[in-house]
Amino acid sequence: MRIALPLTILMSSTMANTGIAHAQDPIRLEVKSHHFIPDHFTVPAGQRFVIELTNHDDTVDEFESYDLKFEKIVVPGGTISVHAGPLHPGTYKFFDDYHPDSATGTVTVTEAP
């Protein structure tokens, strides 16, 4: 019992210090006239983040990214949230699967300071 308690405390403090950081505020996007606004944003590497997308079109859109591994339907006037990351530095693409020629965007992931 004397060994178990210090070991438990050590394990708890080690796990707390190695957790993945999360971005505080969601990235808010809109889709209007089958274009993302904004169509580009930047996030730090190694952090999870949330994208909130509001559809201002009068048609259904499918927010999708092979790079970020999500696919979600957003109805007219609706708002959806997707979780992504943590990611390595680089550029990742997203698009509207129903309007892939006009509704496209990118995420740039940069090294955390």
C-alpha positions as a Markdown table, in Angstrom:
| # | Residue | x | y | z |
|---|---|---|---|---|
| 1 | Met | 0.0 | 0.0 | 0.0 |
| 2 | Arg | 2.9 | 2.4 | 0.8 |
| 3 | Ile | 4.3 | 2.0 | -2.8 |
| 4 | Ala | 0.9 | 2.1 | -4.6 |
| 5 | Leu | -0.1 | 5.6 | -3.4 |
| 6 | Pro | 3.2 | 7.4 | -4.5 |
| 7 | Leu | 3.1 | 5.5 | -7.8 |
| 8 | Thr | -0.5 | 6.6 | -8.4 |
| 9 | Ile | 0.4 | 10.2 | -7.7 |
| 10 | Leu | 3.4 | 10.0 | -10.0 |
| 11 | Met | 1.3 | 8.5 | -12.8 |
| 12 | Ser | -1.4 | 11.1 | -12.5 |
| 13 | Ser | 1.0 | 14.0 | -12.6 |
| 14 | Thr | 2.8 | 12.5 | -15.6 |
| 15 | Met | -0.4 | 12.1 | -17.6 |
| 16 | Ala | -1.6 | 15.6 | -16.7 |
| 17 | Asn | 1.6 | 17.1 | -18.2 |
| 18 | Thr | 1.5 | 15.1 | -21.4 |
| 19 | Gly | -2.1 | 15.9 | -22.4 |
| 20 | Ile | -3.0 | 17.3 | -25.8 |
| 21 | Ala | -3.7 | 21.0 | -25.8 |
| 22 | His | -7.1 | 22.2 | -27.2 |
| 23 | Ala | -7.8 | 25.5 | -29.0 |
| 24 | Gln | -10.1 | 27.7 | -26.9 |
| 25 | Asp | -12.4 | 29.3 | -29.5 |
| 26 | Pro | -14.0 | 27.5 | -32.4 |
| 27 | Ile | -13.1 | 28.6 | -35.9 |
| 28 | Arg | -16.3 | 30.1 | -37.4 |
| 29 | Leu | -16.9 | 29.6 | -41.1 |
| 30 | Glu | -19.9 | 30.4 | -43.3 |
| 31 | Val | -20.9 | 29.1 | -46.7 |
| 32 | Lys | -22.6 | 31.8 | -48.9 |
| 33 | Ser | -23.2 | 31.4 | -52.7 |
| 34 | His | -21.3 | 28.1 | -52.5 |
| 35 | His | -18.1 | 29.8 | -51.2 |
| 36 | Phe | -16.5 | 29.5 | -47.7 |
| 37 | Ile | -16.0 | 32.7 | -45.8 |
| 38 | Pro | -13.2 | 32.8 | -44.8 |
| 39 | Asp | -11.7 | 30.2 | -47.2 |
| 40 | His | -8.5 | 29.9 | -45.3 |
| 41 | Phe | -7.4 | 29.9 | -41.6 |
| 42 | Thr | -4.4 | 29.0 | -39.5 |
| 43 | Val | -4.1 | 26.8 | -36.4 |
| 44 | Pro | -1.1 | 25.8 | -34.3 |
| 45 | Ala | 0.3 | 22.3 | -34.7 |
| 46 | Gly | -0.4 | 19.7 | -32.0 |
| 47 | Gln | -3.8 | 21.1 | -30.9 |
| 48 | Arg | -7.3 | 19.9 | -31.4 |
| 49 | Phe | -9.7 | 22.5 | -32.7 |
| 50 | Val | -13.4 | 22.9 | -33.6 |
| 51 | Ile | -14.8 | 24.3 | -36.8 |
| 52 | Glu | -18.3 | 25.7 | -36.8 |
| 53 | Leu | -19.9 | 26.1 | -40.2 |
| 54 | Thr | -23.1 | 28.0 | -40.9 |
| 55 | Asn | -24.9 | 27.4 | -44.2 |
| 56 | His | -26.4 | 30.7 | -45.6 |
| 57 | Asp | -27.2 | 29.0 | -49.0 |
| 58 | Asp | -30.7 | 27.7 | -49.8 |
| 59 | Thr | -29.4 | 24.2 | -50.6 |
| 60 | Val | -27.9 | 21.4 | -48.5 |
| 61 | Asp | -24.1 | 21.4 | -48.4 |
| 62 | Glu | -21.7 | 18.6 | -47.4 |
| 63 | Phe | -18.7 | 19.9 | -45.5 |
| 64 | Glu | -15.9 | 17.4 | -46.2 |
| 65 | Ser | -12.1 | 16.9 | -45.9 |
| 66 | Tyr | -10.1 | 13.9 | -46.8 |
| 67 | Asp | -7.1 | 15.5 | -45.1 |
| 68 | Leu | -8.9 | 16.3 | -41.8 |
| 69 | Lys | -11.0 | 13.1 | -41.9 |
| 70 | Phe | -14.5 | 14.5 | -41.6 |
| 71 | Glu | -17.7 | 14.6 | -43.6 |
| 72 | Lys | -20.9 | 16.3 | -42.4 |
| 73 | Ile | -24.2 | 17.5 | -43.9 |
| 74 | Val | -25.3 | 21.1 | -43.1 |
| 75 | Val | -28.9 | 22.1 | -44.0 |
| 76 | Pro | -29.9 | 25.5 | -45.2 |
| 77 | Gly | -29.8 | 27.9 | -42.3 |
| 78 | Gly | -28.1 | 25.3 | -40.1 |
| 79 | Thr | -24.8 | 25.3 | -38.2 |
| 80 | Ile | -22.6 | 22.2 | -37.6 |
| 81 | Ser | -19.4 | 21.6 | -35.7 |
| 82 | Val | -16.6 | 19.3 | -36.5 |
| 83 | His | -13.5 | 18.4 | -34.4 |
| 84 | Ala | -10.1 | 18.1 | -36.0 |
| 85 | Gly | -6.5 | 17.7 | -35.0 |
| 86 | Pro | -4.0 | 17.5 | -33.6 |
| 87 | Leu | -2.1 | 18.0 | -36.9 |
| 88 | His | 1.4 | 18.3 | -38.1 |
| 89 | Pro | 2.5 | 21.5 | -39.8 |
| 90 | Gly | 1.3 | 21.8 | -43.4 |
| 91 | Thr | -1.7 | 22.7 | -45.5 |
| 92 | Tyr | -4.9 | 20.7 | -45.4 |
| 93 | Lys | -7.9 | 21.0 | -47.8 |
| 94 | Phe | -11.6 | 21.1 | -47.1 |
| 95 | Phe | -14.6 | 21.5 | -49.6 |
| 96 | Asp | -18.3 | 21.2 | -50.1 |
| 97 | Asp | -18.8 | 17.8 | -51.8 |
| 98 | Tyr | -22.0 | 19.0 | -53.5 |
| 99 | His | -20.2 | 22.1 | -55.0 |
| 100 | Pro | -16.5 | 21.1 | -55.2 |
| 101 | Asp | -15.6 | 23.5 | -57.9 |
| 102 | Ser | -16.6 | 26.6 | -56.0 |
| 103 | Ala | -16.7 | 25.8 | -52.3 |
| 104 | Thr | -13.1 | 25.0 | -51.3 |
| 105 | Gly | -10.7 | 26.1 | -48.6 |
| 106 | Thr | -7.5 | 25.3 | -46.7 |
| 107 | Val | -6.2 | 25.1 | -43.2 |
| 108 | Thr | -2.5 | 26.0 | -42.6 |
| 109 | Val | -1.0 | 24.4 | -39.5 |
| 110 | Thr | 2.0 | 26.1 | -38.1 |
| 111 | Glu | 4.6 | 25.2 | -35.5 |
| 112 | Ala | 3.4 | 26.3 | -32.0 |
| 113 | Pro | 5.6 | 29.1 | -30.6 |
